[in-house]
Amino acid sequence: MKRTYIAGLAILSLGLSTQAMAKDIDATDILVGDFMSVGSINVKKIAANKMVDQAIQNNKDALSSINELKAAGIDYKKDIDVITVALDDKGHGCTVIDGSNAIKPAFEAYVAKKQYTSEDYKGVVIYTSGRDTAALLSETRMLACDKYDIKPSIDNFKADKPKTLKERASTIYNMYNQASKSADIRFGAKMTKSLKEKGKTYKLDGENGASIGVTDIDASSLSISLASGIDMNVLAQTKSADVATSGAKILNDTIGAVAGDPSLEQLGLGFLAKAYKISADKKNIKANVKLSEDQINLLLGLLDGVANAK
């Protein structure tokens, strides 16, 4: 999605709350479409993180978006809880945002300023600008779609018995639930034929003709926790246990050759060799990367130095 669209979504929706939901339905169950992934971002937890806040303060683009939110009467640290996203393999999809009741005045002011067209659909007003649409499902929950038909999701939300993500896309559901429920960011995805075709040349080669690539992955999950640095877990579901075992070895050998380079030790980055763990578990390749705030700051400092040197 384009940055301008995301900023617009934020202004429209950074005012939602999990309080007083019109319906007790999980955001992942609202979104309907030919999606390849579903994810959630716990903005309230992330916004309270000192490391993230400092990164925002150092980013002019992020500050610009935050100033736009302030102008709309929204405090991103207080007025948003969770953003839930579903995307197809072209990067288009729909978003549900839950937060505080600051949404209503911000939403009304935004659509008036942008001169959105509107229509009533089953008691829900849909606002449209080009191929982007948005609607309030309640005073505390907003739905928006980028180049996607918003009406099937509204239909599902309004249904007496909404079809859950588990019923509609069991692979995505299973992968999403593989991700840690306490994580700040969670995603589950299935690999599509289109992505496999586009990525068929991307692979890592190992010993004796072994390799691991995009076409070997059927589904995946991701979780990121930022409570103390970064704790990231990735699970890749492969075709077979043999592929997972071979793939884990190739990844360990490839990453180990880089992370164990003596020159990194001289730069104070020797910790990278112990910052990750990759293993095979049945058909799955599991990877964990864990870095402390100090280690992250050191990495960022070195990257800034390289960028400034150019």
C-alpha positions in Angstrom: 0.0 0.0 0.0 1.2 3.5 -0.7 2.5 5.6 2.2 -0.1 8.3 1.5 -2.9 5.7 1.7 -1.5 4.4 5.0 -1.2 7.9 6.4 -4.8 8.5 5.4 -5.9 5.3 7.0 -4.2 6.3 10.2 -5.9 9.7 10.3 -9.2 8.0 9.6 -8.7 5.4 12.2 -6.2 6.2 14.9 -9.1 6.7 17.3 -10.6 3.3 17.7 -11.1 1.3 20.9 -11.8 -2.3 21.9 -14.4 -0.9 24.3 -18.1 -1.0 23.4 -17.7 -3.0 20.2 -20.9 -3.2 18.2 -20.2 -6.9 17.9 -18.0 -9.3 19.8 -16.2 -10.6 16.7 -12.4 -10.9 16.3 -11.0 -8.5 13.7 -9.3 -11.4 11.9 -12.8 -12.9 11.3 -14.2 -9.8 9.7 -11.9 -9.6 6.8 -13.1 -11.4 3.7 -11.2 -11.8 0.4 -8.7 -13.8 -1.6 -5.9 -13.1 1.0 -2.6 -14.8 1.4 -1.8 -13.3 4.9 -3.4 -12.0 8.1 -1.6 -10.1 10.8 -2.1 -7.9 13.8 -0.1 -5.0 15.2 -0.5 -4.1 18.9 0.1 -0.4 18.4 -0.7 0.5 22.0 2.2 -1.7 23.3 4.6 -0.6 20.5 3.8 3.1 21.0 4.7 2.7 24.7 8.1 1.2 23.9 11.0 3.7 24.5 13.1 2.2 21.7 10.3 2.6 19.2 9.5 6.1 20.4 13.1 7.1 19.9 13.1 5.7 16.4 10.0 7.7 15.6 11.6 10.9 16.9 14.6 10.3 14.6 12.4 9.7 11.6 11.1 12.8 9.8 8.5 10.9 7.8 7.1 9.3 10.9 7.0 12.6 12.7 5.2 14.2 9.7 2.5 11.6 9.9 2.2 11.9 13.7 1.8 15.7 13.3 -1.0 15.1 10.8 -2.7 12.9 13.4 -2.3 15.5 16.1 -4.0 18.0 13.7 -6.9 15.6 13.4 -7.2 15.4 17.2 -5.6 12.0 17.6 -2.8 11.0 20.0 -1.4 7.8 18.5 -0.1 6.7 21.9 -3.5 6.8 23.4 -6.1 6.5 20.7 -5.2 3.2 19.0 -5.1 -0.3 20.2 -4.7 -2.9 17.4 -4.4 -2.8 13.7 -5.4 -6.0 11.9 -4.5 -6.4 8.2 -5.3 -9.0 5.5 -3.3 -8.8 2.2 -3.3 -10.6 -1.1 -0.1 -11.5 -3.0 -0.1 -8.1 -4.7 0.0 -6.1 -1.5 -3.7 -5.0 -1.6 -6.2 -5.8 1.1 -8.3 -4.6 4.0 -7.6 -3.3 7.5 -9.6 -3.2 10.7 -8.5 -0.7 13.3 -9.6 -0.7 17.0 -8.9 2.1 19.4 -10.6 5.0 21.3 -13.8 6.9 20.5 -11.7 9.8 19.0 -12.4 8.2 15.7 -15.8 9.8 15.0 -14.8 13.5 14.8 -11.5 12.6 13.0 -13.2 10.4 10.5 -15.9 13.0 9.7 -13.4 15.8 9.3 -11.1 13.7 7.1 -13.8 12.5 4.6 -15.2 16.0 4.4 -11.8 17.4 3.6 -11.0 14.8 1.0 -14.5 15.0 -0.5 -15.2 11.3 -0.3 -18.3 10.0 -2.0 -20.6 8.0 0.2 -23.3 5.3 0.0 -25.5 3.5 2.6 -24.9 -0.3 2.5 -27.0 -2.4 4.9 -27.0 0.5 7.5 -23.2 1.1 7.1 -22.0 4.2 5.3 -19.2 3.4 2.9 -16.9 6.3 1.9 -15.0 6.0 -1.4 -12.1 7.8 -3.0 -10.9 6.2 -6.2 -10.5 2.5 -5.3 -10.0 3.1 -1.6 -12.9 2.6 0.7 -13.6 3.1 4.4 -16.5 2.5 6.8 -17.2 2.7 10.5 -18.5 -0.6 11.8 -19.0 1.0 15.2 -17.9 4.2 16.9 -14.8 2.3 17.9 -14.0 0.1 15.0 -13.1 1.0 11.4 -12.8 -1.1 8.3 -10.8 0.1 5.2 -9.9 -1.5 1.9 -7.2 -0.7 -0.7 -8.4 -1.7 -4.2 -10.5 -4.4 -2.6 -14.3 -4.8 -2.4 -15.2 -3.7 1.1 -18.8 -5.1 1.0 -18.0 -8.9 1.6 -16.3 -7.9 4.9 -19.3 -5.7 5.9 -21.6 -8.6 5.0 -19.6 -11.0 7.2 -19.6 -8.5 10.1 -23.3 -7.9 9.8 -24.2 -11.7 9.5 -25.9 -13.4 12.4 -23.2 -16.1 12.2 -20.0 -14.6 10.6 -17.8 -17.1 8.8 -14.5 -17.2 10.8 -11.0 -17.1 9.4 -10.6 -20.7 10.5 -13.7 -21.7 8.4 -12.6 -19.6 5.3 -8.8 -19.9 5.3 -7.6 -22.7 7.6 -4.0 -22.6 6.5 -3.7 -18.8 7.3 -5.6 -19.3 10.5 -3.2 -22.1 11.6 -0.1 -20.1 10.8 -1.4 -17.0 12.5 -2.0 -19.0 15.6 1.5 -20.4 15.4 2.7 -16.9 16.2 3.0 -16.0 19.8 -0.3 -14.5 21.1 1.6 -12.2 23.4 3.8 -10.7 20.6 3.5 -7.1 19.5 3.3 -8.1 15.9 1.8 -11.4 14.6 1.4 -12.7 11.0 0.3 -15.9 9.3 0.6 -16.5 5.6 0.2 -19.2 2.9 2.3 -19.3 -0.2 0.4 -18.7 -3.4 1.1 -20.2 -6.9 1.8 -16.7 -8.2 4.4 -16.0 -5.5 6.1 -19.4 -6.0 6.3 -18.7 -9.7 7.7 -15.3 -9.2 10.2 -16.5 -6.6 11.3 -19.8 -8.2 14.8 -18.5 -8.9 15.3 -17.4 -5.3 17.1 -20.1 -3.4 20.2 -20.9 -1.3 22.4 -23.7 -2.3 24.0 -26.1 0.1 26.3 -29.1 -0.1 25.9 -32.1 -2.4 23.3 -30.3 -4.6 20.9 -29.5 -1.8 19.0 -26.2 -1.8 16.2 -24.3 -0.1 14.0 -21.8 -1.9 10.7 -20.0 -2.2 9.1 -23.0 -3.9 9.8 -25.2 -1.0 7.7 -23.1 1.4 4.0 -23.7 1.7 3.1 -21.4 4.6 4.7 -19.3 7.3 4.2 -17.4 10.6 6.0 -14.4 12.1 5.9 -12.9 15.6 7.9 -10.0 16.9 8.1 -8.8 20.5 9.7 -5.5 21.5 9.5 -5.6 25.2 13.3 -5.7 25.6 15.0 -5.2 22.3 13.8 -7.5 19.5 12.6 -11.1 19.9 11.6 -12.4 16.5 10.3 -15.9 15.7 9.7 -17.2 12.1 8.2 -20.6 11.2 8.4 -21.8 7.6 6.3 -24.9 6.7 8.0 -26.9 4.0 7.0 -29.8 1.8 8.5 -32.5 4.0 10.7 -33.2 7.0 13.7 -33.9 4.8 13.3 -30.5 3.2 13.1 -28.8 6.6 16.2 -30.6 7.9 18.2 -29.8 4.8 16.9 -26.2 4.7 17.8 -25.6 8.3 21.3 -26.8 7.7 21.8 -24.6 4.7 20.5 -21.6 6.5 22.7 -22.3 9.5 25.8 -22.7 7.3 25.0 -19.6 5.2 24.2 -17.3 8.1 26.9 -18.7 10.3 29.6 -17.9 7.6 28.5 -14.3 7.7 27.8 -13.8 11.4 31.0 -15.6 12.4 33.2 -13.4 10.3 36.2 -12.3 12.4 35.8 -8.7 11.1 32.5 -8.4 12.9 34.2 -9.2 16.2 36.5 -6.3 15.6 33.6 -4.0 15.0 32.0 -5.1 18.3 29.4 -7.2 16.6 30.6 -10.6 17.7 27.2 -11.1 19.5 25.6 -11.7 16.1 27.0 -15.2 16.0 24.9 -16.1 19.0 21.9 -13.8 18.3 20.0 -16.4 16.2 18.9 -20.0 16.3 17.7 -22.1 13.4 16.3 -25.6 13.7 14.1 -28.2 12.0 10.9 -29.6 13.6 9.1 -32.1 11.5 8.1 -30.2 8.3 8.9 -26.9 9.8 12.0 -24.7 9.8 12.1 -22.5 13.0 14.2 -19.4 13.4 14.7 -17.1 16.3 16.5 -13.8 16.4 17.0 -12.0 19.7 18.8 -8.7 20.2 19.0 -6.4 23.2 18.3 -2.7 23.0 22.1 -2.0 23.4 22.9 -4.4 20.5 20.3 -2.8 18.3 21.5 0.7 19.1 25.1 -0.4 18.2 23.9 -1.8 14.9 21.9 1.3 14.1 24.9 3.5 15.0 27.2 1.6 12.6 24.6 1.7 9.8 24.2 5.5 10.3 27.9 5.8 10.1 28.1 3.9 6.8 25.2 6.0 5.4 26.8 9.3 6.4 30.1 8.2 5.0 28.5 7.9 1.5 
